[in-house]
Amino acid sequence: MGTNAENAAEIFQKFVGKQDEPGEWFTIDQDRINQFADCTIDHQFIHVDPEQAAKLSPYKVPIAHGFLTLSMLTHLATSVKASFGAEPYAGIMMGVNYGFEKVRFPNPVKVNSKIRMVRELAGVELKNPNTIHLIQKCTIEIDGESKPACVAEWITRLMYA
């Protein structure tokens, strides 16, 4: 019998390439965009000034910052039910954000749009007997749009006891 991480990696491997059911819709409103602008000190008119956006932006309304969209992955993930269930998390001590392999923003999120996450397990790497890298392809869809807002390969480091 292997370590908790080795056992989990074996389970995860069976689900590589499988997509989970989409998560719940979440609305990105102007208040959230403004708060993000304040936090990041990025007050470009395309995000925070509806009048200027209507005049000068090709979108005619404010749009969310790309990094706001990316930062929503953590929240959006909470409503996605993992196809592999809870079993591979047995013995886990913690999971931390390790980073991204690739991030793209093919379509802006217009103010008051609804977004949700679709997730696919893209890879599993056993880093040592107690640590796994879980690579997930995360796509943030926009309600009513054919192109997604964001596509990111997100790496989570899972550490087991």
C-alpha positions in Angstrom: 0.0 0.0 0.0 1.4 3.4 -1.0 1.3 6.7 0.8 -1.8 8.9 0.8 -0.4 11.0 -2.0 0.5 7.9 -4.1 -3.0 6.5 -3.6 -4.6 9.8 -4.5 -2.4 10.2 -7.6 -3.6 6.7 -8.8 -7.2 7.8 -8.3 -6.7 11.1 -10.0 -5.0 9.5 -13.0 -8.3 7.7 -13.9 -10.0 11.1 -14.3 -7.5 12.9 -16.5 -9.3 14.3 -19.5 -12.7 14.2 -17.9 -14.7 17.4 -17.5 -16.7 18.2 -14.3 -20.3 19.6 -14.5 -20.2 23.4 -14.8 -20.5 25.4 -11.6 -23.1 27.9 -10.7 -23.4 31.3 -12.4 -22.0 34.4 -10.6 -22.7 38.0 -11.5 -19.8 40.5 -11.9 -21.3 43.9 -11.0 -19.8 47.4 -11.1 -19.3 47.4 -7.4 -17.1 44.3 -7.5 -15.1 45.8 -10.5 -14.6 49.1 -8.6 -13.5 47.2 -5.4 -10.9 45.3 -7.5 -9.8 48.6 -9.1 -9.2 50.0 -5.7 -7.4 47.0 -4.5 -5.0 46.8 -7.5 -4.9 50.6 -8.1 -6.0 50.0 -11.7 -8.7 52.7 -12.3 -8.5 52.6 -16.1 -11.8 54.1 -17.5 -12.7 50.8 -19.3 -13.3 49.3 -15.9 -14.6 52.1 -13.7 -16.2 54.9 -15.8 -19.5 53.9 -17.5 -19.8 57.2 -19.3 -16.3 57.1 -20.8 -16.7 53.4 -21.6 -19.9 54.2 -23.5 -18.1 56.8 -25.5 -14.7 55.3 -26.1 -14.7 51.6 -25.5 -15.7 49.1 -28.3 -17.7 47.3 -25.6 -19.8 50.4 -24.7 -19.9 49.3 -21.1 -17.3 48.8 -18.4 -15.5 45.4 -18.4 -13.9 43.5 -15.6 -10.2 43.4 -15.2 -8.7 40.2 -16.6 -7.1 39.6 -13.3 -10.4 40.0 -11.5 -11.8 37.3 -13.8 -8.8 35.1 -13.0 -9.1 35.7 -9.3 -12.6 34.5 -9.4 -11.4 30.9 -10.1 -11.1 30.2 -6.3 -14.8 31.2 -5.7 -16.1 29.7 -8.9 -14.4 26.3 -8.1 -16.5 26.0 -4.9 -19.6 25.2 -6.9 -18.0 22.7 -9.2 -18.6 19.1 -8.1 -15.4 17.1 -8.7 -16.1 14.0 -10.8 -13.6 12.0 -8.7 -15.3 12.7 -5.4 -13.7 13.0 -2.0 -11.7 9.8 -1.9 -8.4 11.2 -3.2 -8.4 13.8 -0.5 -8.0 11.3 2.3 -5.0 12.3 4.4 -4.6 15.7 2.9 -2.9 18.3 5.1 -3.3 21.3 2.7 -3.6 22.4 -0.8 -1.9 25.6 -2.0 -2.0 27.6 -5.2 1.2 26.7 -7.1 0.6 28.8 -10.2 -0.5 28.6 -13.8 1.0 27.0 -16.9 -1.0 29.1 -19.3 -3.7 31.9 -18.9 -5.6 33.5 -21.7 -8.5 36.0 -21.8 -10.3 35.5 -25.1 -13.3 37.6 -24.3 -14.0 40.5 -21.8 -16.5 40.2 -19.0 -18.9 43.1 -19.4 -20.4 44.6 -16.3 -23.4 42.6 -14.9 -22.4 39.5 -16.9 -22.8 36.1 -15.3 -19.8 33.8 -15.3 -19.2 30.2 -14.3 -16.4 27.7 -14.3 -16.1 24.5 -16.3 -13.1 22.4 -15.1 -11.2 19.4 -16.6 -8.5 17.4 -14.8 -5.6 17.9 -17.2 -2.8 16.2 -15.3 -1.5 14.7 -12.1 2.2 14.7 -11.1 3.5 12.9 -8.0 6.3 15.3 -6.9 7.4 13.2 -3.9 5.7 10.5 -1.8 3.6 13.1 0.0 3.0 15.8 -2.6 0.9 16.0 -5.8 0.6 18.6 -8.4 -3.0 18.6 -9.7 -3.3 20.4 -13.1 -6.8 21.6 -14.0 -7.9 23.3 -17.2 -10.3 25.9 -16.0 -12.6 27.7 -18.4 -14.7 30.7 -17.3 -17.8 30.9 -19.5 -19.9 34.0 -19.9 -23.7 33.5 -20.0 -24.9 34.2 -23.6 -21.4 34.4 -25.1 -19.8 31.9 -27.4 -16.2 32.6 -26.4 -15.0 32.1 -22.8 -13.7 34.9 -20.6 -10.7 33.0 -19.4 -8.9 29.7 -20.0 -6.3 28.8 -17.5 -4.2 25.7 -16.6 -4.2 25.9 -12.8 -1.7 24.0 -10.7 -2.6 23.1 -7.1 0.0 21.6 -4.9 -1.6 19.0 -2.6 0.4 17.9 0.5 -0.5 14.8 2.4 0.3 13.4 5.8 
